[in-house]
Structure formats: C-alpha cells, structure tokens
Amino acid sequence: MTDEEKKLERQQEKEEQREKRRQERQKIASLHGKKRLQYLWDYYKVWLVFLAIAIVAVNIAVTIVRGLMTKTLLQVSALSADYNATGDQMQEDFSSYIGGLKKHEELSFDLSIDLHPGEVTQAEQVADVKLQVQVSSGTLDVVLVPDYAFSYIQQRGMLMNLDDVLSPEEIETYGKAGDLAYASAPDLQALSEQDASEAGTLDPEGESTVRAVTALSSLQNQTEPGTEAAEAEAKTVTETAAEIHSSPFEGEQIYGVRVDDSGILSDYAWYPTDQKVYFGIVSNTRHEDMALTYLHYLKGAGNK
C-alpha cells in the first residue's frame, strides 16, 4: 500500500467516525424521557464503570499517600472521659504549647473508650478490646486513666515504668505533692502464659504481649451479665487488682502521675471535678519525649 493510499484510508476512517457520531447524536435527540436515559446508560455504562473505578483508585492512592506523609506526634486516649467531651480544644491548645504543627503533622486525642474494670457487660468487653488493639498496634502513646481503672491496665503490662523517665527533680516535686502512682511491677510471664492459654497458643519466648486475640476470645465467650458467674468474675477482677500508692512500698515503681489537681485538665471538663485522674505512658510508645511534654503541659509547666 502506497503512502497516498494510506492517507486516503485514514481520511476515510475519520469520515466514518464523524458520521457515526452524527448518527449517534441524531438518535439521542430523537429519544425522550426514560428511553433516552436507558439508551445513554446502555451505551456508556462500560465507560462509566471504568470512570468510577479510576476515581476510586485515585481516592485510595491519595489516602495512602496522605497516610504515609502524615506524622502523628502524639496519640492520647482519655479513658472513661465524659460522653459529651471532645478533644478538639485540647488538640488546639497543646499544639500551641509545642509551637504549632508543621505540614503533615498531627495530634490525636481519643475519648471513645469507656473502661470500667469489673463490670461484666458487652460494652465493657468492647472497650477492653479497643484499648488492647491500640496498645498492641503501637499507635497509642499516652493514657489518662481514672483511679478505679489504673491498676487494671497497669497490671496488664500496658504502662511504662517512669522511674527512669521522670527527672529526679520531677520525682521529688510530684512526690512531695503526693501525685506519683506507685505499684508493683506486673507479672509479665504469668500474663503472657494466661493470654496464651486463653487464646489457645503459647508464646515460646514468654514475652509480654498484650494480644487483641485474647480480648476477642473473651468477648466471644462473654459471661452473661446478671448471673452468679458474672458477679464472681467481677469480684475476681476487683480482688486481683494491685493497689496504687502515692508513696512507695518496697519494690514498687512509678507508673503514673496524677494530673487532675493542676487545674489544666479540669478546664476541658473531661472528668468530674472530684475524680482522680492519672497520666501514664504506654509501654511501647514511640514518642516518649512528646509524651513527657504533654505531662508538663497537664501539670501547668510553662503554661500561659
């Protein structure tokens, strides 16, 4: 085929395409109402599906990229906070306290976990699962805990020993005020074996791991509320919880700092004014320095 013939063939194809589009427009113009809509759908639905897939793919890609670019400086969970409270003002104020956030940086305050150890209810089981998932996933840095729940999470191995985290001056200052929470170290080996037994698997290294599967297992086998078994289970939780003290007994370590008495936390109305609330750093946090900065903020250090 010569070049002239190829050129004529291309021109003919273009003419055929133009004629096809003209006929298509005429056909659409001749249709009305539902018939026109049905024809358009039948004719273009394949392209619409491809367009929808492309839009979804772009949205997913954007979400992934934003997630990779976002740097969470601190994630805080205020356990059993008031149902109507929000973390927006705290986020804004603490952001200002640390000098503002750069692009793609964020602070996270979660007030959704309503934890009441000893209550054998489905809501309590769900709250326990959510907390354990956040801790085990390594996304949680700090917890604010009412005194009635502090021992429960401390003995589950969720909290970091603060003896070597707080400065000697801070230990002295908070200690004189009676704001330090001392407790015996959790029996991590027994906890690991218990979790493995409940989950049906044994951790060969015997490491302390807070497993969500354990909580999920207990949720599936939840004791029926209101029964004698439920009352016995609640009593067991209460009796086995280690006590916390404001001054150390032999062998006890610091796991929390009281923060409800500085006046800062009360400004946000997260807890009743007579509720003791403790600050604790999650044992596997990746933001220890920022967690300490948040403690200083709650204690009123440098606040204007």
N, C-alpha and C positions, 0 to 999 in steps of 0.2 A: 504494500500500500504506500503510495507516494505521500509526500508532505501535504500536497494540496488536497488529496482525498481525506487524510486525517483531519485537516482543518474543517472540511465540509461536514465530516461526521460529527465533530464536536459541536458545530453550529446547529446541526440537526437535533442533537441531543438537548441542547439548550432550548431550542424552539419547542420540543416535545414537553420539556419540564414546565415552560411557561404556559403552554396550552393546558397541561394537566392542572396547574394551579388555578388558571382562569375557570376551568370547568368546575373545580372544587368550590371556588367562591360562588359561582352561579348556583351550584347545588345547595350550598349552605343558605344562600339568600332565599331560595325557594321554599325552604323549610321554616316552620314556625313552632314556637312553644316547646312542648316536650319532645317532639320529633327532632327539632334542631339540637336540643341538649343531648338526646340519646345518640344522634349521629356524631356530634363532636366528641362525646365520651368514647364511642366505639372506635372512632378514627384516631384519636390522640391518646387513648388510655395507656398504651405502651410507653409513650414518651413521658406522660405524667408520672408513671411509676418510676421510670429512670430518674426523673427530676426529683421526686420525693426521696429516692434512695440517695441521690447525690447530696440533697440538703441535710439528711440525717447524718451522712458520713462526714460532711463538713462540720456539723454541730459537735459530733463526737470528737473529731480531731481538735477542734477549738477547745473543748472541755479538757481533753488530755493535756494539751499544751499549756493551758492556764494552770492546771493542777501541777504540772512539772515546774512551772515558773513561780508558783506561789510558795512562799516560805512562811510557815507558821512559827512565830516566835515563842508562843506560849499557848497551851491549851489547858483551861481550868474547868473543873467540874464542881459546882456548888451543890453538894448532896442535900436533899430534902429541903431545898430552898422554897420560899413561898410560891404557890402555884401561879400567882399573877405577876411575879417579878420577872424582869428581863435583864440581860447582860449588856444592853446597848450603851447605857450611860457609863458603866464600869469600863467597858472597852474604850470609850472615848476618853475618859479621864486617865486611865492607865497609859493609853497611847501618848497623851500629852506629857505624862510624868516621865516617860522614857525618851522624850524628844521627838515624838511623831514617828509615823511609819513611812518607810520608803516604798517605792513602787513594787508591787507583788508581795509585800509583807502583810501579815495579818495576825490578829489576836483572836482567840476563840474562848467564849465563856458559855458553858452548857449548864442549864438549870433544870434539866428534864428528869434527872434520876432521883426518885423519891424513895430513899432507902430507910427501912425500919427493921433492923435485925430482930428476929424473934417472932415476927408476925408471919404466920404460915398462910399466905394468900398468893394468888396468881400474880397480882400487881407487884408484890414484893419479890417473887421469883424473877419476874421480867426485869425489874430494876437491878437485881443482883447480876443477872446475865449481862445486861448492858454495861454495867461497871466493869465486870471481868473482861469483856470483849475490848473495852477501851484500854484497860491496863495491859492486857496480854498483847495487844497490837502495837504497843509502844507509842500511841498517839497522845496519851494523856500525860501531863506534866505535874499538875497540882490538884489537890482536892481540898475543899473546905468542908469540914465534917462536924455535925453536931456531936456533943459529947457522948450521946447514947449510941452512936454508930461508930465512934472512933476505934474502940477496942476490937470490934468485929473486923474492920478492914486491916487494922494493924496486925492482928494475929493471922490474917490470911496472907501475910507477906507482901502486901501492896505498898507499904510505906518505907521510905529510906530512913536509915539511921542518921540523925542530924548531928551527932556528936562531933564529927569531923567536918561538917558542912558549915555550921554556925561558927563565927569567930569567938574567941574566948571572951571578948567584951560583950558580945550579944548574949552569950550563955549567962554571963554574970548579970547583965541588965534584965533579961527576961526572967532569969531565975529569981532575982530579988522581988520581982513583981508577981511571982507565982504563975507565970504564963507558960512555963515549959510542961510538956506532957511526957512523963517518963513511963516506960513499960518494959516488961521483959521481952527479950528477943523471941520472935515466933519460932516454933519447932518446924523448920522448913522440911526436914527429912520426913517427919510424920505427916506433914501437909502434903508433900509430894506423893507419898505412898497412899494416903487417903484419896487424893484426887485420881491416882492411877487405878485404885480399886473401884471407885465409883464409875470411872469411865471405861473400865474393862481392859485397860492397858497399863503396863508398868514402865515407868521411866527408868531405863537401865543406868543412867548416870545419877539418879536420885536428886536431880536439880530442882530448885524451887521454881515452879512454873504455874502461874495461875491460868488454868485452862477453861476456855469457854465451854468446851465439850462437857465438862463436869457439871457446870451450871445448867446446860441444856438437858443433860441427863436427869438432873434433879427436877427440872421443870416438867419433863415428861412423866416422871414418877411422883408428882406432887401429892403431898398428903392432903386429904380432904379437909378443908377448913371446918372448925367447929367440932371435930372428933377428938377423942381422948389421945389418939396418936399425934394429932396436930398440937394439942396442948403440951404433950410430953416433948415434942420436938422443939417447940418454942422455949420450954423450960431448959432444955439442954443447951441451946444457944446462949441463953442468959447466964447459966451457971458456968459455962466453959470460957466465957469471955474474960480476958485478962484485964485487971484493973489498971487505970492510969493514975499517976500521982504527979503532983506539982513539985515534989522533991524526990530525989532518987532513993530507992531501996537498993540493997546490994545487988549488983549485976544488971541493974536496969539502965536503959539507954533512952536518949531523947528521940521521939518520933513525931512530935508535933509542937506547935506554938499557938497559944490562944490569941485570937485576933478580933474577938467581938468586943473587947473592952477598950479599944483605942479610939472609938468614935468614927473611924473611917467606914467600916463595914456597915454600921447602923444607918449611915446616910442613904444606903441603897435599899433598905427595908427588905433584905433577902430573908432575914430571920427575925423571930420575936425578940424584943429587947432583953428578955431575961434568959435567952438561950445561949449557952456556952458553945462557941464555935472554934474549932482548931484548924490550923493550916498544916498540911502535910505535903511532902514532895513524893511523888510516885517513884517506886524503887528503880524503874528502868527508864527514867526520864532522859531525854537527850538535850534538855535545856535547863540544866541546874542553875547556871548563873542568872538567867532571866527569872527563874522561879524564886531565887533569893531576892532579886529586885522587887518582885511582886510582894514578897513578905515585907520588905522595907516599906513599900507603899501602904500596905494594910496597917502597919504599925505606926504610920504617920511620919516616917523619916523623910525629911526634906519636902513634905507636902506644903503647898502654899494655900 
